[in-house]
Structure formats: C-alpha cells, structure tokens
Amino acid sequence: MKEYDVFVPLTYNDGSAIEGEKLQRIQFKLLEFFDGLTYFPQPNQGFWKMGDVMYRDEIVIYRVLSPKTRSARQFLSRLKDSLKRELEQEDILIIERDIKKL
C-alpha cells in the first residue's frame, strides 16, 4: 500500500490567491480516482531555495492511499503536469510513502 501527499499552493507566483473552485476540482479529481482522501486545510508554509533566492509558499496538503502503485503514479504524474500549467507553478511536490494498515 502506498500513501501520497500532494502539496498544493494557495497562491500564484504573483501572490494572488488561487481560486477556491480550482482547489475543489483537485479534491474532486483525487476523490474520483482514489475513492477517498484526507484534506489538510490548515495553511502550511513551504520554503525552498533556488540559487541565492529563498522562496515561500502557503500550501494545503491532500493525502490519498492506493494499493495500485502503477496506476496511482500514472494518474498523479498527469495531475502534476496539469497542476503545474493550471496553477502556473514551476513544480508541484508529490510525496510517495510505503505504509501498512493496521
């Protein structure tokens, strides 16, 4: 079983807010494919450095589980490409972990 965290920014690179409808569409796509999700709506801050410049984003996290690693990776890869374009981001962070359910 794999667990995936999708880190989604709350603002575009110009600082304007990403529309709530877009966040709802992301939720719907994940729910439709994975049949369930956990949404961490509290804003979190992410920091990263490119060259000598420090960047900061406010993000939310969507977590999904899947026993079907191959199809989950394919779906999330397509979603990542779509989100990069739609949200005007250089990258979207998606984390994959091995998990065991109790």
Backbone torsions as a table, in degrees:
resi	resn	phi	psi	omega
1	MET	NA	139.9	178.4
2	LYS	-119.0	148.6	174.6
3	GLU	-117.6	137.1	-178.8
4	TYR	-125.8	131.3	173.0
5	ASP	-110.4	127.8	178.1
6	VAL	-110.1	116.1	-178.4
7	PHE	-93.6	115.7	-173.9
8	VAL	-116.7	125.3	179.1
9	PRO	-69.9	153.0	178.0
10	LEU	-97.5	-7.6	179.3
11	THR	-134.9	152.8	170.6
12	TYR	-74.1	171.2	-179.1
13	ASN	-63.3	-23.1	178.9
14	ASP	-84.0	1.0	177.8
15	GLY	93.9	-10.2	179.5
16	SER	-76.0	149.7	-175.4
17	ALA	-69.9	138.5	172.2
18	ILE	-74.4	134.1	-175.0
19	GLU	-61.9	139.1	179.1
20	GLY	-57.1	-32.3	179.5
21	GLU	-63.2	-35.5	178.9
22	LYS	-67.5	-40.0	177.3
23	LEU	-65.1	-38.5	177.5
24	GLN	-65.3	-37.5	177.9
25	ARG	-65.2	-38.6	176.9
26	ILE	-61.4	-46.8	177.9
27	GLN	-56.9	-46.7	-178.5
28	PHE	-61.6	-45.1	-179.8
29	LYS	-60.8	-44.1	179.5
30	LEU	-65.9	-44.1	179.5
31	LEU	-63.6	-40.5	179.4
32	GLU	-63.3	-40.5	-177.8
33	PHE	-80.8	-43.9	-172.3
34	PHE	-96.9	-7.0	179.2
35	ASP	67.0	10.6	177.7
36	GLY	177.3	157.3	176.1
37	LEU	-161.7	161.1	170.2
38	THR	-116.9	132.9	-177.2
39	TYR	-115.2	125.6	176.8
40	PHE	-102.9	90.2	-171.5
41	PRO	-76.2	-17.3	-179.4
42	GLN	-66.5	131.6	-179.9
43	PRO	-63.2	133.7	174.4
44	ASN	-115.1	158.1	177.5
45	GLN	-109.9	135.9	174.3
46	GLY	-116.5	140.3	179.0
47	PHE	-125.6	143.2	173.6
48	TRP	-155.3	160.5	-176.1
49	LYS	-122.7	134.8	173.5
50	MET	-126.3	112.2	-174.0
51	GLY	65.8	-128.0	179.5
52	ASP	-98.9	7.9	-175.7
53	VAL	-104.0	130.1	176.5
54	MET	-96.7	130.9	179.0
55	TYR	-113.7	154.2	177.6
56	ARG	-140.3	136.4	176.8
57	ASP	-129.0	148.2	165.1
58	GLU	-96.1	133.1	-174.7
59	ILE	-133.7	162.1	165.2
60	VAL	-121.1	161.4	-176.2
61	ILE	-124.3	133.3	172.3
62	TYR	-110.7	130.4	179.5
63	ARG	-117.7	133.3	178.1
64	VAL	-133.5	158.4	178.5
65	LEU	-122.9	147.6	176.2
66	SER	-157.4	136.7	171.8
67	PRO	-85.0	-10.9	-175.9
68	LYS	-101.0	80.5	-173.2
69	THR	-58.6	-47.2	-175.6
70	ARG	-60.6	-51.0	-178.6
71	SER	-69.0	-34.1	177.5
72	ALA	-64.2	-43.9	179.1
73	ARG	-63.3	-41.8	178.8
74	GLN	-63.0	-46.4	179.2
75	PHE	-60.9	-47.6	-176.6
76	LEU	-68.2	-31.9	175.5
77	SER	-64.3	-44.7	176.9
78	ARG	-65.2	-41.8	178.7
79	LEU	-61.7	-43.6	179.6
80	LYS	-58.4	-47.5	178.4
81	ASP	-59.8	-42.7	179.5
82	SER	-64.3	-44.1	-179.2
83	LEU	-67.0	-37.2	178.0
84	LYS	-59.3	-43.1	178.9
85	ARG	-70.6	-52.0	-173.5
86	GLU	-65.6	-36.6	-177.6
87	LEU	-98.1	3.3	176.3
88	GLU	56.1	51.9	-177.7
89	GLN	-114.9	150.2	174.0
90	GLU	-68.5	-36.5	-178.8
91	ASP	-156.3	158.8	173.1
92	ILE	-126.2	126.3	-178.1
93	LEU	-84.5	127.9	173.5
94	ILE	-130.2	125.6	-177.8
95	ILE	-106.5	138.1	175.3
96	GLU	-118.2	133.4	178.5
97	ARG	-132.2	147.5	168.4
98	ASP	-79.7	136.6	177.1
99	ILE	-137.8	162.0	173.0
100	LYS	-128.5	129.5	174.9
101	LYS	-83.7	143.8	177.1
102	LEU	-91.9	NA	NA
